[in-house]
Amino acid sequence: MKQKKFIANFDDLPEKIGYECLIDGEKLAVFRLNEEEVRIISNVCPHKQGPLAEGTVSGEFVFCPLHDYKISLVDGKVQEPDEGCIKTYDVCIENKKVYVLV
C-alpha cells in the first residue's frame, strides 16, 4: 500500500516552475501545471543526469535543461529521437496540500 508524503502547500508552488524535493532519499521534481494540477517525476535526467526541476515547462512536458529534449510529465517518456523513461509519481491534493504517493 502506498503512503502519502507531504510535498508542499499548493499555493506555495509557482506555476510552471519546477520545485525540487527529497523524499525517502529520492530526488523529485514537482510541477504545478495550472490552478488544479500538479505532476511529480524523478528529478534526474536519464541521459545527462541533470536536474529536471530546472527545465522549462510547456503544457504537460518539461524540457531537460541539459539537452532540450522534452519529457512527458504524464508518463515520463522522453521524446524521439532520444528514448527512455523516467519515473512518475501519483499525486494527491487535499485541502490545498500536495502529497506524493510512494
C-alpha positions in Angstrom: 0.0 0.0 0.0 1.3 3.5 -0.9 2.0 6.1 1.7 1.2 9.8 1.4 4.2 12.1 1.9 3.7 15.8 2.2 5.4 17.9 -0.5 4.2 21.5 -0.2 1.2 23.7 0.2 -0.4 24.0 -3.3 -0.5 27.8 -3.2 3.3 27.9 -2.4 4.2 26.1 -5.7 4.9 28.5 -8.5 3.0 27.7 -11.7 5.1 26.1 -14.5 8.4 26.3 -12.5 9.9 23.2 -11.1 10.4 22.6 -7.3 13.0 20.1 -6.1 12.4 18.0 -3.0 13.9 14.9 -1.4 11.6 12.1 -0.3 12.9 8.8 1.1 16.3 9.5 -0.5 14.8 10.1 -3.9 15.2 13.5 -5.7 11.8 14.5 -7.1 10.8 17.4 -9.4 7.4 18.9 -8.6 5.5 20.9 -11.2 2.3 22.9 -10.7 0.8 23.0 -14.2 -2.3 25.1 -13.5 -4.8 26.1 -10.8 -5.6 22.4 -10.0 -3.0 20.1 -11.4 0.4 19.0 -10.0 2.8 16.4 -11.6 5.8 14.8 -9.9 8.6 13.0 -11.7 12.1 11.8 -10.8 14.4 14.9 -10.8 17.3 13.2 -12.6 17.5 13.2 -16.4 18.3 9.6 -17.5 20.8 10.8 -20.1 22.7 13.7 -18.7 21.9 13.2 -15.0 20.9 16.9 -14.7 18.1 18.3 -12.5 14.8 18.3 -14.4 13.2 20.7 -11.9 15.3 23.4 -13.6 13.7 22.7 -17.0 11.2 24.7 -18.9 7.5 23.6 -18.7 5.2 23.6 -21.7 1.8 22.0 -21.4 2.3 18.6 -19.9 6.0 18.4 -20.8 9.3 19.6 -19.3 12.3 20.4 -21.4 15.5 19.0 -19.9 17.9 21.9 -19.2 20.9 20.0 -20.4 19.9 18.6 -23.8 16.5 20.2 -24.5 14.5 17.0 -25.2 11.0 17.1 -23.8 9.9 14.6 -21.2 6.2 13.9 -20.6 5.0 14.8 -17.1 2.2 12.3 -17.5 4.1 9.1 -18.3 7.8 10.0 -18.1 8.6 9.2 -21.8 11.4 11.1 -23.5 10.6 12.4 -27.0 12.2 10.9 -30.1 14.9 10.7 -31.4 16.1 10.1 -27.8 14.5 7.3 -25.8 13.9 6.3 -22.3 11.6 6.9 -19.5 11.8 8.4 -16.0 9.7 7.5 -13.0 6.4 9.4 -12.5 4.6 9.6 -9.2 1.0 9.7 -8.2 -0.1 13.0 -6.6 -2.9 13.6 -4.0 -4.1 17.1 -3.3 -6.2 17.5 -0.1 -7.2 20.8 1.5 -4.6 22.7 -0.7 -1.8 20.4 0.5 0.2 18.4 -2.1 1.2 14.8 -1.3 3.2 12.3 -3.3 2.2 8.6 -3.0 5.2 6.3 -2.5 
